[in-house]
Amino acid sequence: MSEKIIEFDSVTKSFGGKKVLDELSFSVSRGEIFVILGPSGTGKSVTLKHAIGLVEPDSGEVRRAPVRFDYLFQSGALLAWKNVWENVALPLEETMRLDEKEIEKRVSAALEAVGLSDAAEKYPAEISGGMQKRAGLARAIVREAEVVLYDEPTSGLDPVTAANIARLIRDLNRKRGVTSVVVTHDVVMASKIASRIMLVSGGKAVACLTPEEFMQSTEPEVRAFIEASRGENI
């Protein structure tokens, strides 16, 4: 049986009296690309924050394997006063005792992995939104994390750039064995990169299926979400 990296056991969470997660249970195995889909406001990002420990449940339990996690924020969250190189190096300088040569090696490798070697000296305001997302991804992988959590990694991007980000997530999985948990609205991306897709609605897991099973599912909420994403119900 595959090692469980993350396990949610009947996790419930409310904010301001509104229940966001409602006894949510699922697990993510080592080496998976686990994609969480769902309409806005259904608890996807809150699930991700529980997974990394930024938020604690009101009831239930989240169990995490003792491995290195990193988190790619939706905005990329780059520091405006640091250039791309400095942004990517920051986690190494703040959390790891490495000499300058090792930091240079790791930052160079991370920037090369996301195709930003030529933009190392540029500042966030000087690069596109897609490049900012890639810089955020480089910063997320520079510590050689075993698990990376992605919050809407392709939101606001043009189709070509979104496809490039999806390809990077898949390549990190295949080449480095990185376990990924991806929150997104993008059904097409999910169907191409996921090991499994979980649809969340009303804070509950409606379905947790392989991409093939998900796209062919007759479950009403799954079909409604797929059709809405394609504009078929307009």
N, C-alpha and C positions, 0 to 999 in steps of 0.2 A: 504493500500500500504506500502511495506517495506521502512524503512528509507534509504535514499541514503547516503552512507558514502563518496564516491568519485564520482564526475561528471566531465567529459570532454566535453566541448562544443566547437566544431569546432577548436580544438587546432592545431596550425601550428608552426613548429620550424625548423629552418635551421642552419647549421653549415658550415662556410666557403663557403657559396653559395649553399650548397647542402641541399635540403629539406628532412628532416628526418621524420617529422610528417606532414601530409597533411589533415587539417580539420578533425582531429580524434575526434569522439564523442562516448562516452559510459558511463555507470554508474555502480557502484558496490554497492549492497545493504548490509545492516548489516547482518552478519551471513553467507555470501557467502564464498566459495573458488572460486575465479575468476582467471582463468588461461589464460595467454597471450602466444600464440604460434606464431611462424613465423621463416622464414629463418634468418640467420645472417645478420646484417646490415639493418634490416627493421624497427628499431625504438623501439624494445621491452624494452630495458633497459632505453632508453630516456623517454619512457612513464612512467616507474616506478619512475624515478627521478622527473618527473613533478608531479606525484601523491603525493610525500612526500615533494615537494617544494624545492628540490635541484636545479632545473632548472625551469625557468619561460618561458612561451610561447611567441613567437613573436606576435601571434594574437590568439584570442579565449580565453577561460577561463577554469580554473580548480577550482572546488569548493570542499572543504573538510569539513566534519562534525567536530565539536569541540571535538574531542576525541584524545586519546593518540595513536600515530603512532610509530612503530619501523621498522627497516630496516635490513634485513640480506644480507650483501654483498656477492658477488659471491665467494670471497676468504675466507670468514669467518672473515678476517681483525682483527685477534688477535694480541695483542701486545706481541712481542717475549720475552720481559724482565719481563713479568708478568705470573704467573702460571694460570691455568684454573680458579681457584676460584677467583683470583684477576681480571682477564679479565671479568668475569661475574658480579662481584660486581661493576665494574667501573661506569656503568651508574647510579647506585643508589648513589654512593659517589659523583658523579659530578652534578647530576641534581635533587636529592631529599634529603630533610632533614629528615633522618631516623637515629634512634639510632643503635648501633652495633648489638643488639639483633634482631631487625627487618631485618637488612641487612643479618645477618646470616640465618634467617628463609627463606627469599626470595631466596637467592642464593642456599641454600640447596634444596629447592623445585624445582627450575629451573634445577639444575643439576640432580636431581632425575627424573624429567620429560623427560630428554633426555638421561638417562642412563649413566651419567658420574660421579656419586657420588664417584666412586673409583679412578677417574683421577683428582680430585680437586687440588692436589699438583703438578701435572705434568706441564711442560712448553710446548708451542706449538710444538717445535722441537722434543719433546719426544712422541708425539701422531700422529696417522695416519691422513690422509686427511679427512676421514669420521668423525673422532672424532673432528677434528677442525671445521668441518661444524656444528656438534652437539653443540659444545661449543659456536659457533657463534649464533646458534639458542637459546641456553639458555640465552645468553646475550640479545638477542632481546626480549625475553619474560619476563625477570626478573622484568621489571618495570610494569608488568601486563598490557601491552598495549592491547587496544581493536582491533587494526588493525596492522597486520604484513605484510610487503612487502618483497618478496623473489626474489633475482636475481640469476637465475640458481642454485637452491639449490642442485641439484643432478649431476651437471656437473663434469666430471672427476672421478666419483665414480663407484665402482663395482656394479653390479645389486642388490646384497643383501643389501649393505649399502644404495644405492639409494632408495630401497623399504622401508628401516627403516626410512629414512628422510621423505618420502611421508606419511608414517604411523603417524609420529609425527605431521606433518601438519594437517592431518585429525583428530587426537586425540585432538589437541588444539582447533580445531573448535567444535568438539562434546562435549568435557568435559568443556571447558572454554568459548565457544561462540566466539572465536577469528575470526574476519573477516580476510581473507587472500587474497592477490593478488600475484600470482606466475608467474614469467617469466621463461619459459623453452623451450627446444627443445623436451622434452620427451613426446611423444604422449601417450604412455602407462600410465605413471604416471598421465597425465592430465585426461585421460578417467576414471581413478579409483577414483580420489579425487575431481574433479571439480564439482561445481554447474553449472557453465557455462564456455565455452571455446571461446575465441576470437582469430581468426587468423588475424594477421597483415601482410600486404604486401605493400611495397612501401609507408609506413607511413599511410595507410588507414586500416580500419577494413573491412576485406573481409567477415567475418561471425562472429556471436556471438550466440552460440547455446548450448543446453544442451549436455553432452557427448554423449548420444544416438543419438541425431540429428546430431552431428558433425561427428561421425564415420560412419553414414549412408548417409551423404550428397552427393549429386551428383554435387555440385558446383565445377567447374573444378580446381580452386586453392586449395580448401580443399582436394579434391581427390589426387591432385598431391603431396601435402604436406604429406598426410598420406602414400601414396605409396612410396615416397622418404624415409620416416622415417623407413619403413619396408624393404627398399632395393629392392622394386619391379621394380624400373625403371633403375636398373643397367644393 
